[in-house]
Each structure stands twice: as structure tokens, then as C-alpha cells.
Amino acid sequence: MRQSRKRKHNPNIPTHIDQAAIPAAVFYDHRGKGTWYTLDRDEAGRQRRQNIATPLANLSELHRIMEERAGIDRDSLRYMCEQYHESARFKRLSIKSKDDYVYSRGVLLKIPTKLNKPLGDLAVRKFTPALIQRIIDSIADEGTPSKAAHALRYLRLVMQWGRNRGFLDGNPAQGIEAPIERKQRRLPSPAVMQRLIERARELGQLKRGQAGACPAYLSYVMEIAYLCRLRGIEVVTLTDANELAEGVLTNRRKGSRDNVVHWTPRLRAAWEGAKAYRALVWTRQSTAVPNVPEKRNIIVAAHGGALRKSSFDTAWQRFITAALKAGIITPDQRFALHDLKRRGITDTPGTRADKQLASGHRDGSMLDVYDLSVPTVAPSAL
């Protein structure tokens, strides 16, 4: 609903109304007993007046009336989600969390119901735990348990937010059984991994827009992710401040401990290659080079700015899809960028303690998720 322009003070408007907050296209006629009205145009284009409320109406009632006339249902799940996404709490989230919640909202609001209208148009106070469980089960039964899990987490969060702000009395999404997600712990073989790194390096030399071309930074991200045992987001946020004389200072997330990965010829080549590409992009785009090392990202996008994780994820999916179509890898050999971290931890020489120190995991049990190597032990002996 559009905002009203600044109004001049009208002494005839009831004193309990904040005149600065009156909805747009709402006016007060003080003649007689007084009435609130709005102006519309009929099918012939002529302006018509329509009375909408008595002088006793308060400001919230005026807003509700205008929202209903505009087709806004304040009781619906759609309206509550919109209010959450416009809130300061949502705006403080990371870009990745925002993208995930926007995706989950889109999944939920479009679900068809027996009432011949989408789920988003149903009154949120009518939701019950049984209804939500059926929704989540139906999404999971489509063969997409991860999609159902994301939808449930979002619904649980937004309903708790709405409960705390009076949209509904309780949170019916609490206590819902979450779907069992498939645990994919893929470990790319060294040959497949190297084949894709070399392909990314070759295709990165092509000009942007050429058939088969991929971003030049892709091979550098893959190399650094494997050699330093990093997540994708950790690689794309490395800066000149992470370059030390003895190696690369990591910037691990999720509570993992940082460490310094010693330079090797392979790591140095990937690092310098990324910096050379960055210099080329900055020169081509006439980018102002930041003076502070923490502001100079090692991996940059084609426009010269920092590479967003979502942009990199898109480039990765296109690269892998193209590799599948070209027969470079088979569907069984497909892996995610995060699996390069698993390959790196598995390939780390030394004992289990050495691997944990290299991976930065504070809890040794997390190593079971990433270290898929088979230890070699001595046989039993009396």
C-alpha cells in the first residue's frame, strides 16, 4: 500500500487520530456527524466517493480497511511472512540465510490446498500441528526430504516470530517431526578431482561469453579449498591479510579453529594465480584498490568486487552440469565443492590428532564426517 504524502493539519479530524499516519487516499468529511471516505474510479473512469468508516474508527481500523480493499489479508500466512521479511530481524541475517528463507517461503506459499487456494492465503490462526505435519510429509514424499526440512525450519522460525508479535497465539510448528535427510558424504577420487581442476583451468582461459567458458577464478577456488581444507565461503572471503610469510592463515567458520597452512609450490601457484587474475580484472574495470589488506579479497568477481557465495554456487553448478553433459564425469562421480574439504582432510598425512589439528575441528567426533581414510594398523599378537 502506497504511503500518504505529508498532510496539512486538519482541526476537524478526531483528536485520537495521528494525522501524519493516515493511509493514502483516505479523507475525512466533518459535515454532519462526520465520516471517513476514499475516492475510486468507476468503469467509465469517473471519480466516485465511498464512505468507509465512522468518526469513531481508530487509525489501525483505517489501515485494515484500506489493506482489505487492496486485497491484503492480514490474517493470512502470506501477510505474516511478508511482515517478517520486512522486519529488522530478517534484515540483520546473512545473505545465505536470507536466500534460504526466501526460497522456503516460496515453496510453502504456493502449496495447493483442498480449498482451491494456495497455502499462503489460509488464515495463520487456523494452522494446526496435524496440518503442518501433513504438509512437511507431502513435500518429503516427493523425494525431496532436504526441501521439506528447510521448509519446516523456516515455518517454525517465522511462526515463533509471529507468535511473539501477536499474529497467532501459539507456534503449531513446534514439535513437528522433521524428515530424515539423506547424508551425502561424497569423497571425490584424486583422479576425478584433478581432472575437473584442469578442466576449470582450461575453460577459464576462454573469453567470457565463449561457448563452454567458465570463470577464471574457479580453478583457484578448487585448489585452495582442497589444499587448505576450507569451505567455499571461507575461500571466497580470503584477503591479503590472510597471506603470511609462512603460509595461509585460514578463516574457518562454525567454531572451527584457525591455523596456518604452510606454503607448497602448488598452494603458492594457486594463490598467485588468483592474485594475477584479480590484478587483471581490477585493471580492466579501473577498480580503486583498497589500501587496507583486509579489504582486498583474493577471489574477485568479473566486475572487480567481492565474489558473492551465491554467485559462486551458480558458477559451480553450471560447471558441473556442463562436465556431466560432456562426459568428463559420470553422475556417480559428481561432487560438491564442500567435498573438496573432505578430500583434503582425508589426504592429510599423519595421525588422527594431526588431521584434527589440520582441519581445525574442536571436537574429535566431527572428524568422522570428514576423514574417510582407512587407518593401517598392526595385526594382533600374543
C-alpha positions as CSV (number, residue, x, y, z in Angstrom):
1,M,0.0,0.0,0.0
2,R,1.4,3.4,-1.0
3,Q,2.4,5.9,1.6
4,S,0.4,9.1,2.1
5,R,2.0,12.4,1.4
6,K,2.6,14.8,4.3
7,R,-0.8,16.4,5.1
8,K,-1.6,19.8,6.5
9,H,-3.2,19.7,9.9
10,N,-6.9,19.5,9.8
11,P,-8.6,20.7,13.0
12,N,-11.8,18.8,12.1
13,I,-10.2,15.3,12.3
14,P,-10.9,13.5,15.6
15,T,-8.2,14.1,18.1
16,H,-7.5,10.4,18.7
17,I,-6.1,10.1,15.1
18,D,-2.4,10.7,14.3
19,Q,-2.8,12.7,11.2
20,A,0.7,12.0,9.9
21,A,-0.1,8.3,9.8
22,I,-3.4,8.4,8.0
23,P,-3.4,5.9,5.0
24,A,-3.1,7.4,1.5
25,A,-6.3,8.1,-0.3
26,V,-8.3,8.3,3.0
27,F,-10.1,11.6,3.8
28,Y,-12.3,12.9,6.5
29,D,-15.6,14.8,5.9
30,H,-16.6,16.7,9.1
31,R,-20.0,17.7,7.8
32,G,-23.0,16.2,9.8
33,K,-21.8,13.5,12.2
34,G,-18.6,13.1,10.2
35,T,-17.3,10.2,8.1
36,W,-14.1,8.7,6.7
37,Y,-14.2,8.2,2.9
38,T,-11.9,7.3,0.0
39,L,-12.0,8.0,-3.7
40,D,-12.1,5.4,-6.5
41,R,-12.7,5.5,-10.2
42,D,-15.6,3.5,-11.8
43,E,-15.5,1.6,-15.1
44,A,-16.1,4.8,-17.0
45,G,-13.1,6.4,-15.3
46,R,-15.2,8.9,-13.3
47,Q,-14.1,9.5,-9.7
48,R,-16.5,8.2,-7.1
49,R,-16.6,8.7,-3.3
50,Q,-17.2,5.8,-0.9
51,N,-17.6,6.1,2.8
52,I,-15.6,3.5,4.7
53,A,-15.8,4.3,8.4
54,T,-17.4,6.4,11.2
55,P,-15.6,9.1,13.2
56,L,-15.2,6.5,16.0
57,A,-12.8,4.4,13.9
58,N,-9.2,4.4,15.1
59,L,-6.0,4.5,12.9
60,S,-5.5,0.8,12.9
61,E,-9.0,0.2,11.6
62,L,-8.5,2.7,8.8
63,H,-5.3,0.9,7.8
64,R,-7.0,-2.5,7.9
65,I,-9.9,-1.3,5.8
66,M,-7.5,0.0,3.1
67,E,-5.4,-3.1,3.1
68,E,-8.5,-5.3,2.7
69,R,-9.6,-3.1,-0.2
70,A,-6.2,-3.6,-1.8
71,G,-6.5,-7.4,-1.5
72,I,-4.3,-7.7,1.6
73,D,-5.4,-10.3,4.1
74,R,-3.7,-9.5,7.5
75,D,-4.7,-12.9,8.9
76,S,-3.0,-15.0,6.1
77,L,0.3,-16.8,6.3
78,R,1.4,-14.7,3.3
79,Y,0.9,-11.5,5.2
80,M,2.8,-12.7,8.3
81,C,5.7,-13.9,6.1
82,E,5.8,-10.5,4.4
83,Q,6.0,-8.7,7.7
84,Y,8.8,-11.0,8.9
85,H,10.8,-10.4,5.7
86,E,10.4,-6.6,6.2
87,S,11.4,-6.7,9.8
88,A,14.8,-5.6,11.2
89,R,15.4,-9.1,12.5
90,F,15.3,-10.5,9.0
91,K,17.5,-7.7,7.5
92,R,20.2,-8.5,10.0
93,L,20.6,-12.1,8.7
94,S,23.4,-13.2,6.4
95,I,22.9,-13.2,2.7
96,K,22.9,-17.0,2.7
97,S,20.2,-17.2,5.4
98,K,18.1,-14.6,3.6
99,D,18.3,-16.6,0.3
100,D,17.3,-19.8,2.1
101,Y,14.3,-18.2,3.8
102,V,13.1,-16.6,0.6
103,Y,13.3,-20.0,-1.1
104,S,11.5,-21.7,1.7
105,R,8.8,-19.1,1.7
106,G,8.2,-19.6,-2.0
107,V,7.9,-23.3,-1.5
108,L,5.3,-23.0,1.3
109,L,3.1,-20.2,0.0
110,K,2.5,-22.0,-3.4
111,I,1.4,-25.3,-2.0
112,P,-2.2,-26.1,-3.2
113,T,-4.9,-26.9,-0.7
114,K,-8.4,-28.5,-0.8
115,L,-9.9,-25.1,-0.5
116,N,-8.8,-24.3,-4.1
117,K,-6.4,-21.6,-2.9
118,P,-2.7,-21.7,-2.1
119,L,-1.4,-22.3,1.5
120,G,-0.2,-18.7,1.7
121,D,-3.8,-17.5,1.6
122,L,-5.0,-19.5,4.6
123,A,-5.5,-17.8,7.9
124,V,-2.4,-18.5,10.0
125,R,-4.5,-18.9,13.2
126,K,-6.2,-21.9,11.6
127,F,-2.9,-23.9,11.3
128,T,-2.6,-26.9,13.5
129,P,0.3,-29.3,14.2
130,A,-1.5,-32.0,12.2
131,L,-1.9,-29.8,9.2
132,I,1.8,-28.7,9.2
133,Q,2.9,-32.4,9.6
134,R,0.9,-33.4,6.6
135,I,2.5,-30.5,4.6
136,I,6.0,-31.5,5.6
137,D,5.3,-35.2,4.9
138,S,3.9,-34.4,1.5
139,I,7.0,-32.4,0.5
140,A,9.3,-35.2,1.8
141,D,7.3,-37.9,0.0
142,E,8.0,-36.1,-3.3
143,G,11.6,-37.4,-2.9
144,T,12.9,-34.1,-1.5
145,P,13.5,-34.5,2.2
146,S,16.0,-31.7,2.4
147,K,13.5,-29.3,0.8
148,A,10.9,-30.4,3.4
149,A,13.5,-29.9,6.2
150,H,14.2,-26.3,5.0
151,A,10.5,-25.5,4.8
152,L,9.9,-26.8,8.4
153,R,12.8,-24.8,9.8
154,Y,11.5,-21.7,8.1
155,L,7.9,-22.2,9.2
156,R,9.0,-22.9,12.8
157,L,11.0,-19.7,12.9
158,V,8.5,-17.4,11.3
159,M,5.6,-18.7,13.4
160,Q,7.6,-18.2,16.6
161,W,8.3,-14.6,15.4
162,G,4.6,-14.1,14.6
163,R,3.6,-15.6,18.0
164,N,5.8,-13.1,19.8
165,R,4.2,-10.3,17.9
166,G,0.5,-11.2,18.2
167,F,-0.1,-12.8,14.8
168,L,-1.1,-16.1,16.4
169,D,-1.5,-17.4,19.9
170,G,0.9,-20.4,19.7
171,N,3.5,-22.0,17.4
172,P,1.9,-25.1,15.8
173,A,5.2,-25.8,14.0
174,Q,6.9,-26.7,17.3
175,G,7.2,-30.5,17.9
176,I,6.7,-31.4,14.2
177,E,8.7,-34.5,13.1
178,A,11.5,-33.4,10.8
179,P,12.1,-35.5,7.7
180,I,15.1,-37.7,7.6
181,E,17.6,-36.1,5.2
182,R,20.0,-38.0,3.1
183,K,23.5,-37.8,4.4
184,Q,25.8,-37.4,1.4
185,R,29.4,-37.8,2.4
186,R,30.9,-37.9,-1.0
187,L,34.7,-38.3,-1.4
188,P,35.9,-37.5,-5.0
189,S,38.7,-39.7,-6.2
190,P,42.0,-37.8,-6.7
191,A,41.9,-38.5,-10.5
192,V,38.4,-37.1,-10.8
193,M,39.2,-34.1,-8.7
194,Q,42.4,-33.3,-10.7
195,R,40.5,-33.8,-14.0
196,L,37.9,-31.2,-13.0
197,I,40.6,-28.7,-11.7
198,E,42.5,-29.0,-15.0
199,R,39.2,-28.6,-17.0
200,A,38.3,-25.5,-14.9
201,R,41.8,-24.1,-15.6
202,E,41.4,-24.6,-19.4
203,L,37.9,-23.3,-19.7
204,G,38.8,-20.3,-17.5
205,Q,41.3,-19.2,-20.2
206,L,38.4,-18.7,-22.7
207,K,36.9,-15.3,-23.1
208,R,33.8,-14.5,-21.3
209,G,30.8,-15.3,-23.4
210,Q,32.5,-18.0,-25.4
211,A,30.9,-21.4,-25.6
212,G,32.0,-23.5,-22.6
213,A,33.8,-20.7,-20.8
214,C,33.8,-20.7,-17.0
215,P,35.0,-18.1,-14.6
216,A,38.8,-18.0,-14.3
217,Y,38.7,-18.0,-10.5
218,L,37.0,-21.4,-10.4
219,S,40.2,-23.5,-10.6
220,Y,41.9,-21.3,-7.9
221,V,39.0,-21.7,-5.5
222,M,39.0,-25.5,-6.0
223,E,42.8,-25.7,-5.4
224,I,42.7,-23.6,-2.3
225,A,39.7,-25.3,-0.9
226,Y,41.4,-28.7,-1.2
227,L,44.9,-27.7,-0.1
228,C,43.7,-25.6,2.9
229,R,40.7,-27.8,3.8
230,L,38.3,-24.9,3.5
231,R,34.6,-24.4,2.8
232,G,33.7,-22.4,-0.3
233,I,32.6,-19.4,1.7
234,E,35.9,-19.4,3.5
235,V,37.9,-19.4,0.3
236,V,36.0,-16.5,-1.4
237,T,36.4,-14.4,1.7
238,L,40.2,-14.8,2.0
239,T,42.0,-11.5,1.7
240,D,45.6,-10.2,1.5
241,A,45.6,-10.2,5.3
242,N,45.5,-14.0,5.3
243,E,48.8,-14.2,3.4
244,L,51.6,-14.7,5.8
245,A,55.3,-15.4,5.3
246,E,54.9,-18.9,6.5
247,G,51.6,-19.7,4.8
248,V,47.9,-19.0,4.5
249,L,46.0,-18.0,7.7
250,T,42.6,-19.7,7.5
251,N,39.3,-18.0,8.4
252,R,37.2,-21.0,9.4
253,R,33.5,-20.8,10.3
254,K,31.2,-22.7,12.7
255,G,33.5,-22.6,15.6
256,S,36.5,-24.4,14.0
257,R,40.0,-23.2,15.0
258,D,42.1,-21.3,12.5
259,N,45.5,-22.5,11.6
260,V,48.3,-21.6,9.2
261,V,48.7,-23.8,6.1
262,H,52.4,-23.9,5.1
263,W,53.3,-22.8,1.6
264,T,53.9,-25.5,-1.0
265,P,54.6,-24.9,-4.7
266,R,51.1,-26.0,-5.6
267,L,49.4,-23.7,-3.0
268,R,51.7,-20.8,-3.9
269,A,50.8,-21.3,-7.6
270,A,47.1,-21.2,-6.9
271,W,47.4,-18.2,-4.6
272,E,49.5,-16.2,-7.0
273,G,47.2,-17.2,-9.9
274,A,44.2,-15.8,-8.1
275,K,46.1,-12.6,-7.4
276,A,47.2,-12.2,-11.0
277,Y,43.6,-12.7,-12.2
278,R,42.4,-10.1,-9.6
279,A,45.0,-7.6,-10.9
280,L,43.8,-8.2,-14.5
281,V,40.2,-7.6,-13.5
282,W,41.0,-4.5,-11.5
283,T,42.9,-3.0,-14.4
284,R,40.2,-3.8,-16.9
285,Q,37.5,-2.4,-14.6
286,S,39.5,0.5,-13.4
287,T,38.8,-0.6,-9.8
288,A,40.1,1.5,-6.9
289,V,42.5,-0.7,-5.0
290,P,41.7,-0.7,-1.2
291,N,44.6,0.4,1.0
292,V,43.6,-2.0,3.8
293,P,44.7,-5.6,3.2
294,E,41.5,-6.9,4.9
295,K,39.5,-5.2,2.1
296,R,41.5,-6.8,-0.8
297,N,39.8,-10.2,-1.5
298,I,42.0,-12.8,-3.2
299,I,39.0,-14.0,-5.2
300,V,37.1,-11.3,-7.1
301,A,34.1,-11.4,-9.5
302,A,34.2,-10.2,-13.1
303,H,33.1,-6.7,-12.0
304,G,36.1,-6.4,-9.7
305,G,34.2,-6.5,-6.4
306,A,34.0,-9.3,-3.9
307,L,32.5,-12.6,-5.1
308,R,29.2,-13.5,-3.5
309,K,28.9,-17.0,-2.4
310,S,25.6,-17.4,-4.2
311,S,27.3,-16.3,-7.5
312,F,30.0,-18.8,-7.0
313,D,27.4,-21.6,-6.3
314,T,25.7,-20.8,-9.6
315,A,29.0,-20.9,-11.5
316,W,29.9,-24.2,-9.8
317,Q,26.6,-25.8,-10.7
318,R,26.9,-24.7,-14.3
319,F,30.4,-26.1,-14.5
320,I,29.5,-29.5,-13.0
321,T,26.4,-29.7,-15.2
322,A,28.5,-29.0,-18.3
323,A,31.1,-31.6,-17.3
324,L,28.3,-34.2,-17.0
325,K,27.0,-33.4,-20.4
326,A,30.5,-33.5,-21.9
327,G,31.1,-36.9,-20.3
328,I,34.1,-35.6,-18.3
329,I,32.5,-37.2,-15.2
330,T,29.6,-39.6,-14.6
331,P,26.6,-38.9,-12.3
332,D,28.2,-41.2,-9.7
333,Q,31.4,-39.1,-9.7
334,R,29.6,-35.8,-9.2
335,F,30.5,-34.0,-6.0
336,A,30.1,-30.6,-4.3
337,L,32.7,-28.0,-3.6
338,H,32.4,-28.8,0.1
339,D,33.6,-32.4,-0.7
340,L,37.0,-31.0,-1.6
341,K,37.4,-30.1,2.1
342,R,36.6,-33.8,2.9
343,R,39.2,-34.9,0.3
344,G,41.8,-32.6,1.7
345,I,41.3,-33.8,5.3
346,T,41.3,-37.4,4.2
347,D,44.6,-36.9,2.3
348,T,46.2,-35.1,5.2
349,P,49.2,-37.3,6.3
350,G,49.7,-38.2,10.0
351,T,47.7,-39.5,12.9
352,R,44.1,-38.7,13.7
353,A,45.4,-35.9,16.0
354,D,47.3,-34.5,13.1
355,K,44.2,-34.5,10.9
356,Q,42.2,-32.8,13.6
357,L,44.8,-30.1,14.0
358,A,44.9,-29.5,10.3
359,S,41.1,-29.4,9.9
360,G,40.6,-27.0,12.8
361,H,37.8,-29.1,14.4
362,R,37.5,-28.6,18.1
363,D,35.5,-31.8,18.6
364,G,37.2,-35.0,17.5
365,S,33.8,-36.6,16.6
366,M,33.5,-34.1,13.7
367,L,36.5,-35.7,12.1
368,D,34.4,-38.8,11.4
369,V,32.3,-36.7,9.0
370,Y,35.4,-35.5,7.0
371,D,38.1,-38.1,7.4
372,L,37.2,-41.1,5.3
373,S,40.6,-42.6,5.2
374,V,41.1,-46.2,6.4
375,P,43.9,-46.5,9.0
376,T,46.6,-49.1,8.6
377,V,47.3,-51.0,11.9
378,A,49.4,-53.9,13.1
379,P,47.8,-57.3,13.5
380,S,47.0,-58.7,16.9
381,A,49.8,-60.6,18.6
382,L,50.2,-62.5,21.9
